[in-house]
């Protein structure tokens, strides 16, 4: 998938490649360290994304500006019908240009193609811009059925997708 956004070269969304694992970690640590504390759950996922995300059937997507990774998002498989949209990060130099929306849409398409019925996410109420993005993507606020793994997670959102796109 490739699109152009204002002030950028062509933005391409690509699937995980082993050599991009450091970019996944760097992009996520940048926002987590700036706004919150890095937690054990972060270290597990960011330190070994192949075992934590890819091997169980998930995916990590990257937004590239030219050849430079400037954004990322993970789809973590919880079951055949349920995925978590997680670890979305866009470099501060590329924020507010539609990159997050491209990544989110690509992640949802991945989950739909994988047969998911529901995508959920956890975020923090202080991240108003992120919450607006998730709402634009179709996520709705709901009650979290499980205790969150992250101390910073105080907002739970879901998106029913089904295979037909419903």
N, C-alpha and C positions, 0 to 999 in steps of 0.2 A: 504494500500500500504506500503510495507516495502522494504528497500534496505540497502546495506552496503556502506559506504563511507570511504575513507582512514582515519585511526586514530580514528574511531568512532565505537560504537556498532551499532546494527541495527537501522536505522532511520525509524520511522513509521510516516506516514501522517494520521492524524485523524481529524474528524469534530469537530466543536465547542462543548464544554461541559461547563456548567455554572462555574464550579470550575477553568477553565482555563482563565476566563476573566481577572484576575489580571496579568497573564503572557502576554496576548495580550497587555495590557496597558504598562507593564514594558518593553517589547521588543521594542515597538514602541517609547516610550518616550526616551529610551536610544539613539537611532540614531537621533531623531528629536532634542532633547536638545543639543546633541553634535555638530550638523551641522547647525541647523536653530533655529528659535523661535517657540515655541508651539503656535498654533493659536486656535481661538474659534472653528473652524471646527474640529480640532484634539480633543479638549476637549469633544465635543459632541459625536463623534464616540467612543473614547477611554473610556469615562465615562459611557456609556450605550450601549455597542455593541449589546445587544439583541434587543433594540428598534431601533437603528440606522441601523443595518445590518441584523440580523436574522429575525425579525418580518416581514419586507417587502419582504422576499423571498431570501435574500442573504445567504452567508455562510462565516464562518471563519474556516480556516484550520490551523493545528499546526503540526510542525515537532517535534517529540520526539526522543531524544537520550537516550535510556533506558526509563525511565519514565519522564525525564526532558524536558520541553518545551524549545526548542532552536531556534525556528523559527515560523513565522506565516504569513498569508496572508488573506486578506478579498476579497470577491466577493460581491460588492454592486449592487443590482438590481435596474436599472433605468426604465426598461420596460421589458416585456416578451422577447424582442429581444436584449436587450442591458444591459451589465453588466460592472462595473468598477472593475479592479484589483487594489486594494488599500491596504495601510498599510502593505506592505511586509517588514518584518524585520527578520534578522538572528543575533543571538548573535555573538559578535565579536570573541568569542572563536571558532566558527564553520563556519566562513566565508571562502570563496574560497575553499569549499569542495563539492560543488554541491547541497547544501541544498536549496538555492534559486531557482535553476532550478527544483528541485523536487516539491517545493511548487507551482511554477508558472505553471508547467505542470498539477498538480492536480487541481489547480484553474481553468484553462482553461477547463479541463475535466468536472468539475462541471458545468460550464456555458454551455458547449455543451450539457450535459445531461439534463440541465434545459430548453433547447430549444433556447438558445441565438444564434443570428446571428453575433453579434459583441461584442468584449471585447475591452475596451479602458483603458488607464491609463494616469496619469499626473505624471511628475517627474521634476527634476531640472537638468539643463545642466551641473552642476558641478559633478553630480553622474555618471561619465563615466562608471564605472563598472556595475552599475545597468542598464544603457542604453544598454550596450553590452549584458547583460543577456536578456533583453526584446527583443532585436533583434534576439538572438539565439532562443527564444521562438516563433518567427515569427511576432512580432509587427513591424509596419512600422510607420515612422514619418508622421504626417498629420497635417492639420490645425484644430485647436480646434473650434468646432462649437458653443461652449458656453464660456462665461467668466469663468475662473477658480475660484474655491472657496478658493484656497490657494494662498497667496502672493508668495510662493516659487515655484509654478508650472509654469515653462516656457517651458516645453516640453510636447507635446501631441502625443500619439502613439495609433494606432488601430490595431486590429487583427480580420479580418473577419473569422468566424469559421463555421457558418451554422451547421445544424444538421448532415449533411453528412461528416463533417470534412473538407469542402472545405476552 
